[in-house]
Amino acid sequence: MGDRMDVPLPESNYELDIVLVGINHPGNLGAVCRTMLNHGFNQLSLVNPNCSPDDEEARNRAKHSGRILDTARTYNTLVDAVSDSSLVIGTSGKREVGSKVLKRHFVLPWEFAEMLRDFEGKVSLIFGEEGKGLSTSDLDRCDFLLTLPTWEGYPIANLSQAVGHCVYELHRDRVLNGESVKGVRKERSLSPELRKILKQSIAEFCDSLDGDKNDLISDVYDRVILRGLPIDSEAERMIGAFVQGATALQKQSGDLNWQRERRKRVRPEDNQKSL
């Protein structure tokens, strides 16, 4: 009883990667692996971990999910860990008020599961260090944010519990709606390259606006558009519209950037914000 059975993992259109940033406790690491495999997921990435996948406590807590520790990938930066992802979601239990509400507009786990149901591509779901969570800069690199509906009197969940709540909802949706939906529902996929170009075209358009809150406006566009899970063809049309809008605004204001070749198309720049 409780052994790992030799059966294939359930299927999803999407590829889920659980990303742990700065994890400290080997017990939590092992518990995360166990809850992942309980719900049929086995891809784990570690960013600057402060404990080893080979730690005895991690192995003990992982039980029969030790194979996840064997195959976990380690990265120096979050940018590297999500470089091949089509969708990057951050998690936080800190709910801002006032002017920061727009930057932290959350989806809930069951909403997230429904959004991914027909999505194709790699999805990075990111969790921060125990006791600290993700930094503001890491959250800014995410396409949108997820939170648990915990009681406001004690909102911060243990790391392994937080991962467990999320993978439970994803697997529950899989069970309720069938493991494979290819050929039945419209497939949704956004290539990592187009994701970067879309985010950059949004930033360039907002930079051309006349105002002092362009970064906030750009962030809102990012969150709203990517929560809609656009496919490649939809992203291409939006990129064209943002490029034309930026060109018109620059020309109207006398900004000579409108004459440069990048007004015809957008190439992703090598900067962390666009990732």
C-alpha positions as CSV (number, residue, x, y, z in Angstrom):
1,M,0.0,0.0,0.0
2,G,1.3,3.4,-0.9
3,D,3.8,2.1,-3.5
4,R,4.5,3.7,-6.8
5,M,2.5,1.7,-9.5
6,D,4.1,1.2,-12.9
7,V,1.4,3.1,-14.9
8,P,1.8,6.0,-17.2
9,L,1.3,9.6,-16.0
10,P,-2.0,11.2,-17.0
11,E,-1.9,13.3,-20.2
12,S,-2.3,17.1,-20.6
13,N,-2.1,19.3,-23.6
14,Y,0.3,21.5,-21.6
15,E,3.7,20.7,-20.0
16,L,3.8,21.8,-16.4
17,D,7.1,22.7,-14.7
18,I,7.0,23.4,-11.0
19,V,9.8,26.0,-10.3
20,L,11.0,26.5,-6.7
21,V,13.1,29.6,-6.1
22,G,15.6,29.5,-3.2
23,I,14.1,26.6,-1.4
24,N,15.7,26.1,2.0
25,H,14.3,23.0,3.7
26,P,14.9,19.5,2.3
27,G,11.7,18.2,4.0
28,N,9.7,20.7,2.0
29,L,11.5,19.7,-1.2
30,G,10.7,16.1,-0.7
31,A,7.1,16.9,0.2
32,V,6.7,18.9,-2.9
33,C,7.9,16.0,-5.0
34,R,5.4,13.7,-3.3
35,T,2.4,15.9,-3.9
36,M,3.4,16.5,-7.5
37,L,3.5,12.8,-8.2
38,N,0.3,12.2,-6.2
39,H,-1.4,14.4,-8.8
40,G,0.5,13.1,-11.9
41,F,3.1,15.8,-12.5
42,N,6.9,15.1,-12.4
43,Q,8.8,18.1,-13.9
44,L,10.7,20.2,-11.3
45,S,13.1,23.1,-11.6
46,L,15.2,24.6,-8.8
47,V,16.5,28.1,-8.9
48,N,19.4,28.8,-6.5
49,P,18.3,26.0,-4.0
50,N,19.8,26.1,-0.5
51,C,19.3,22.4,0.0
52,S,20.3,19.4,-2.2
53,P,18.0,16.9,-4.0
54,D,20.3,14.2,-2.6
55,D,19.6,15.2,1.1
56,E,18.4,12.3,3.1
57,E,15.4,14.2,4.5
58,A,14.3,15.2,1.0
59,R,14.5,11.6,-0.1
60,N,12.6,10.3,2.9
61,R,9.8,12.9,2.5
62,A,9.6,12.2,-1.2
63,K,8.9,8.5,-0.6
64,H,8.3,6.9,-4.0
65,S,8.6,10.2,-5.9
66,G,12.4,10.2,-5.6
67,R,12.7,10.0,-9.4
68,I,11.5,13.7,-9.5
69,L,14.6,14.6,-7.4
70,D,16.8,12.5,-9.7
71,T,15.6,14.5,-12.8
72,A,15.2,18.0,-11.2
73,R,17.0,20.7,-13.1
74,T,19.0,23.5,-11.3
75,Y,19.4,27.0,-12.6
76,N,21.2,30.1,-11.4
77,T,18.5,32.6,-12.4
78,L,14.7,32.5,-12.9
79,V,15.2,34.0,-16.3
80,D,17.2,30.9,-17.3
81,A,14.6,28.5,-15.7
82,V,11.7,30.0,-17.8
83,S,13.5,30.8,-21.0
84,D,11.6,28.0,-23.0
85,S,8.2,28.5,-21.4
86,S,5.1,29.7,-23.2
87,L,3.5,30.9,-20.0
88,V,5.0,32.0,-16.7
89,I,2.8,32.2,-13.6
90,G,4.0,33.5,-10.2
91,T,2.4,32.7,-6.8
92,S,2.0,34.9,-3.8
93,G,0.0,35.0,-0.6
94,K,0.6,38.7,-0.1
95,R,-2.4,40.6,-1.3
96,E,-1.6,44.3,-1.9
97,V,-4.0,47.2,-1.3
98,G,-4.3,50.7,-2.8
99,S,-2.1,51.6,-5.8
100,K,-0.5,48.1,-6.0
101,V,-3.7,46.2,-6.6
102,L,-3.4,46.4,-10.4
103,K,0.1,44.9,-10.3
104,R,-1.2,42.0,-8.1
105,H,-4.4,40.9,-9.8
106,F,-4.6,37.2,-9.0
107,V,-6.3,34.2,-10.4
108,L,-7.4,31.3,-8.2
109,P,-6.2,27.7,-8.6
110,W,-9.5,26.4,-10.2
111,E,-9.6,29.4,-12.5
112,F,-6.0,28.6,-13.5
113,A,-6.9,24.9,-14.2
114,E,-9.8,25.9,-16.4
115,M,-7.6,28.4,-18.3
116,L,-5.0,25.7,-19.0
117,R,-7.4,23.0,-20.1
118,D,-7.0,23.6,-23.8
119,F,-3.5,25.2,-23.7
120,E,-0.5,23.7,-25.4
121,G,3.0,24.6,-24.5
122,K,5.3,24.7,-21.5
123,V,3.9,26.3,-18.3
124,S,6.1,27.4,-15.5
125,L,4.4,27.7,-12.1
126,I,6.8,29.5,-9.7
127,F,7.0,29.4,-5.9
128,G,9.3,31.5,-3.8
129,E,11.5,30.8,-0.8
130,E,9.8,29.7,2.5
131,G,9.0,32.6,4.7
132,K,9.7,35.2,2.0
133,G,8.0,34.2,-1.2
134,L,8.9,35.6,-4.6
135,S,10.7,39.0,-4.9
136,T,9.0,41.9,-6.6
137,S,11.4,41.6,-9.5
138,D,10.6,37.9,-9.9
139,L,6.8,38.6,-9.8
140,D,7.3,41.3,-12.4
141,R,8.8,38.7,-14.8
142,C,5.6,36.6,-14.6
143,D,2.7,36.8,-17.1
144,F,0.1,36.8,-14.3
145,L,-0.2,35.8,-10.7
146,L,-2.0,33.0,-8.7
147,T,-3.0,33.0,-5.1
148,L,-4.7,30.5,-2.7
149,P,-8.1,31.5,-1.2
150,T,-6.7,31.3,2.3
151,W,-8.2,33.0,5.3
152,E,-6.9,36.6,5.6
153,G,-6.2,36.0,9.3
154,Y,-3.4,33.6,8.4
155,P,-3.0,33.7,4.6
156,I,0.5,32.2,4.0
157,A,0.5,28.5,3.4
158,N,3.4,26.1,3.7
159,L,5.3,25.7,0.5
160,S,4.4,22.0,-0.1
161,Q,0.8,22.7,0.8
162,A,0.7,25.6,-1.7
163,V,2.1,23.4,-4.5
164,G,-0.3,20.6,-3.5
165,H,-3.4,22.9,-3.7
166,C,-2.4,24.0,-7.2
167,V,-1.5,20.5,-8.7
168,Y,-4.7,19.1,-7.1
169,E,-6.9,21.6,-9.0
170,L,-5.0,21.0,-12.2
171,H,-5.4,17.2,-11.9
172,R,-9.0,17.5,-10.7
173,D,-9.8,19.5,-13.9
174,R,-8.0,16.8,-15.9
175,V,-10.2,14.1,-14.3
176,L,-13.4,16.0,-14.8
177,N,-12.8,16.9,-18.4
178,G,-10.8,13.9,-19.7
179,E,-7.0,13.5,-19.8
180,S,-6.7,14.3,-23.5
181,V,-8.6,16.9,-25.4
182,K,-6.6,17.0,-28.7
183,G,-8.9,17.1,-31.7
184,V,-11.9,17.8,-29.5
185,R,-11.4,21.4,-28.3
186,K,-9.5,24.2,-29.9
187,E,-5.8,23.8,-29.1
188,R,-4.3,26.9,-27.5
189,S,-0.5,27.4,-27.8
190,L,1.8,30.4,-27.7
191,S,5.4,30.0,-28.7
192,P,8.1,31.3,-26.2
193,E,9.5,33.5,-28.9
194,L,6.2,35.1,-29.7
195,R,5.5,35.6,-26.0
196,K,8.7,37.6,-25.6
197,I,7.9,39.7,-28.8
198,L,4.3,40.4,-27.6
199,K,5.5,41.6,-24.2
200,Q,8.1,43.8,-25.8
201,S,5.6,45.3,-28.3
202,I,3.3,46.1,-25.4
203,A,6.2,47.8,-23.6
204,E,7.1,49.8,-26.6
205,F,3.6,50.9,-27.2
206,C,3.2,52.0,-23.6
207,D,6.5,53.8,-23.6
208,S,5.1,55.9,-26.5
209,L,2.1,57.1,-24.5
210,D,2.0,60.6,-23.0
211,G,2.0,60.0,-19.2
212,D,4.0,59.2,-16.1
213,K,2.5,55.7,-15.4
214,N,3.5,53.9,-18.6
215,D,5.1,51.0,-16.7
216,L,1.9,50.4,-14.8
217,I,-0.2,50.6,-17.9
218,S,2.2,48.1,-19.6
219,D,2.0,45.8,-16.7
220,V,-1.9,45.9,-16.9
221,Y,-1.8,45.1,-20.6
222,D,0.6,42.2,-19.9
223,R,-1.6,40.6,-17.3
224,V,-4.9,41.1,-19.0
225,I,-3.8,39.9,-22.4
226,L,-1.8,36.8,-21.2
227,R,-4.6,35.8,-18.9
228,G,-6.6,35.3,-22.1
229,L,-4.0,32.7,-23.2
230,P,-3.6,34.0,-26.8
231,I,-2.5,31.5,-29.5
232,D,0.3,32.3,-32.0
233,S,-2.0,33.8,-34.7
234,E,-3.8,36.0,-32.1
235,A,-0.4,37.2,-30.7
236,E,0.8,38.1,-34.2
237,R,-2.2,40.3,-34.8
238,M,-1.8,42.0,-31.5
239,I,1.9,42.6,-32.1
240,G,1.1,44.2,-35.4
241,A,-1.5,46.5,-33.8
242,F,0.9,47.5,-30.9
243,V,3.7,48.2,-33.4
244,Q,1.4,50.4,-35.6
245,G,0.1,52.2,-32.5
246,A,3.6,52.9,-31.2
247,T,4.7,54.1,-34.7
248,A,1.8,56.5,-35.0
249,L,2.3,57.9,-31.5
250,Q,6.1,58.4,-32.1
251,K,5.5,60.1,-35.4
252,Q,2.9,62.4,-33.9
253,S,5.2,63.4,-31.0
254,G,8.2,63.9,-33.3
255,D,10.1,60.9,-32.0
256,L,12.4,59.7,-34.8
257,N,12.2,56.1,-33.6
258,W,9.2,55.7,-35.8
259,Q,11.6,55.8,-38.9
260,R,13.8,52.9,-37.8
261,E,13.4,49.3,-39.1
262,R,12.0,48.1,-35.8
263,R,8.8,49.9,-36.7
264,K,8.2,47.2,-39.2
265,R,8.7,44.3,-36.8
266,V,9.8,43.7,-33.3
267,R,12.8,41.6,-32.3
268,P,13.1,40.4,-28.7
269,E,15.7,42.4,-26.8
270,D,18.1,40.7,-24.4
271,N,16.7,42.1,-21.2
272,Q,15.1,40.4,-18.2
273,K,11.9,42.5,-18.2
274,S,10.9,41.2,-21.6
275,L,11.3,37.6,-20.4
